Amino acid sequence: MMPITLIDKRSAKEGYLFIHYGAAEECAECKLSKTCLENLEAGRKYRVVGVRKKSHTCAVYGEAVVVEVEEAEVEAGIEPRKALIGAKLVYSPVACNKVLCENYLLCSPEGLKVGDVVMIKDSGAKLSCERGLPLVKVVLRRVPR
C-alpha cells in the first residue's frame, strides 16, 4: 500500500511532483495533521501516484484531497566515472556556488541530502560546467537503509 497524504485540490493529479518543506503553522491545530504529514519527510521530493475521491477542508489549501505518493527520482549532475546505471553510491552534491549557472539545480538538487545512499537509474548527457568540471546528468533514486 502506498503512503497517503493530503494536497491542494489543483495539484491532486497523478504524476504531480512536489517537495515537502514541513508543516505550516496552521497544521498544529488540524485533526488530520498526523495523516497528512506522518508519511512525508521534509526536504524530500514526492510524486502523486493515485488520487482518492475523499477531500477535506484545510486551513492552508482550502480544500485538500487524499492522494497516494511515492518518493520521486531526482535528476542530478555527477562525475562521469560514477555514472554507471544500477550503481549505488553515497550522495554528495557538487561543491559549487555559481547559482546563476544553467546547471546549478542539477548540481544541488532538492530532494536529496548529503549521505543518502542512491542508485543510478539513468545516465544522460554531458553537462556544461562554468567551472570546467566533468559532469553528466543522471537520474537518482534514494535507496532506503
Secondary structure per residue as TSV (DSSP state, phi and psi in degrees):
chain	resnum	aa	ss	phi	psi
A	1	M	-	360.0	135.2
A	2	M	-	-76.4	148.1
A	3	P	-	-63.0	148.1
A	4	I	E	-116.3	156.0
A	5	T	E	-154.8	-176.8
A	6	L	E	-121.3	138.3
A	7	I	E	-136.4	168.1
A	8	D	E	-63.0	150.7
A	9	K	G	-55.7	-41.2
A	10	R	G	-64.5	-30.2
A	11	S	G	-92.3	-6.4
A	12	A	-	-77.1	72.0
A	13	K	S	-135.9	141.4
A	14	E	T	-58.5	135.5
A	15	G	T	94.4	-13.3
A	16	Y	-	-62.5	132.0
A	17	L	E	-107.7	140.7
A	18	F	E	-151.1	155.7
A	19	I	E	-102.1	131.0
A	20	H	-	-87.8	118.5
A	21	Y	-	-100.3	4.7
A	22	G	-	105.8	178.5
A	23	A	-	-78.8	145.5
A	24	A	-	-82.3	162.4
A	25	E	G	-55.4	-38.9
A	26	E	G	-62.8	-22.4
A	27	C	G	-68.0	-24.9
A	28	A	G	-59.8	-31.7
A	29	E	G	-95.8	-3.2
A	30	C	-	-83.4	134.4
A	31	K	T	-71.8	-14.6
A	32	L	T	-102.1	4.7
A	33	S	H	-59.8	-36.4
A	34	K	H	-63.8	-47.9
A	35	T	H	-62.5	-40.8
A	36	C	H	-70.1	-37.1
A	37	L	H	-109.0	-20.9
A	38	E	T	-65.8	-23.4
A	39	N	T	-94.4	2.4
A	40	L	-	-116.3	145.0
A	41	E	-	-113.2	130.0
A	42	A	T	-57.7	137.4
A	43	G	T	88.4	2.1
A	44	R	-	-102.4	153.6
A	45	K	E	-99.5	132.8
A	46	Y	E	-126.0	154.5
A	47	R	E	-121.6	134.8
A	48	V	E	-75.9	124.3
A	49	V	E	-114.1	-7.9
A	50	G	E	-161.4	144.0
A	51	V	E	-120.3	125.5
A	52	R	E	-94.3	165.0
A	53	K	E	-80.6	-13.9
A	54	K	E	-80.9	134.3
A	55	S	E	-132.0	162.1
A	56	H	E	-139.8	156.7
A	57	T	E	-75.1	137.2
A	58	C	E	-133.1	133.3
A	59	A	T	-67.3	-23.8
A	60	V	T	-91.3	-49.5
A	61	Y	T	-98.7	-14.3
A	62	G	E	90.5	-72.0
A	63	E	E	-124.2	128.4
A	64	A	E	-118.7	138.9
A	65	V	E	-109.6	141.1
A	66	V	E	-74.6	127.2
A	67	V	E	-132.5	155.1
A	68	E	E	-97.5	137.9
A	69	V	E	-131.6	161.7
A	70	E	E	-137.7	154.8
A	71	E	E	-67.6	131.6
A	72	A	-	-88.5	158.6
A	73	E	-	-71.9	156.1
A	74	V	E	-127.1	132.0
A	75	E	E	-82.6	140.9
A	76	A	E	-151.3	165.7
A	77	G	E	-107.5	129.7
A	78	I	E	-140.2	171.6
A	79	E	-	-67.0	139.7
A	80	P	G	-56.8	-34.3
A	81	R	G	-66.0	-18.7
A	82	K	G	-96.4	-8.2
A	83	A	-	-87.0	57.8
A	84	L	-	-101.2	119.1
A	85	I	T	-57.8	130.5
A	86	G	T	93.2	-14.4
A	87	A	-	-72.9	147.9
A	88	K	E	-107.7	142.8
A	89	L	E	-150.9	163.6
A	90	V	E	-88.4	122.1
A	91	Y	-	-74.2	136.4
A	92	S	-	-146.0	124.1
A	93	P	-	-67.3	159.0
A	94	V	-	-67.5	129.6
A	95	A	-	-74.9	105.8
A	96	C	-	-154.1	140.8
A	97	N	-	-117.2	15.4
A	98	K	-	-86.0	74.9
A	99	V	T	-65.0	-18.9
A	100	L	T	-89.3	-3.2
A	101	C	S	-64.6	141.0
A	102	E	T	-61.6	-20.3
A	103	N	T	-107.9	8.5
A	104	Y	H	-54.9	-42.5
A	105	L	H	-69.4	-19.3
A	106	L	H	-82.1	-33.4
A	107	C	H	-79.0	-23.7
A	108	S	S	-133.4	63.8
A	109	P	-	-73.1	148.2
A	110	E	T	-79.6	147.9
A	111	G	T	109.2	-16.0
A	112	L	-	-120.6	153.8
A	113	K	-	-125.0	150.4
A	114	V	T	-54.7	130.2
A	115	G	T	96.1	-9.5
A	116	D	-	-61.6	140.4
A	117	V	E	-88.4	126.1
A	118	V	E	-127.6	156.0
A	119	M	E	-113.7	138.6
A	120	I	E	-82.4	115.2
A	121	K	E	-91.2	-29.4
A	122	D	E	-157.3	149.5
A	123	S	E	-129.6	134.5
A	124	G	E	-128.1	-137.1
A	125	A	E	-70.9	153.6
A	126	K	E	-68.4	140.2
A	127	L	E	-99.6	146.2
A	128	S	-	-86.3	118.2
A	129	C	-	-110.9	126.7
A	130	E	T	-62.6	-24.8
A	131	R	T	-91.3	-3.1
A	132	G	-	82.7	12.1
A	133	L	-	-74.6	141.6
A	134	P	-	-77.8	115.8
A	135	L	E	-137.9	149.2
A	136	V	E	-129.6	155.4
A	137	K	E	-85.1	131.0
A	138	V	E	-131.7	163.5
A	139	V	E	-111.7	125.2
A	140	L	E	-115.4	143.3
A	141	R	E	-123.4	129.1
A	142	R	E	-68.1	137.8
A	143	V	-	-101.5	120.8
A	144	P	-	-61.6	142.4
A	145	R	-	-88.0	360.0
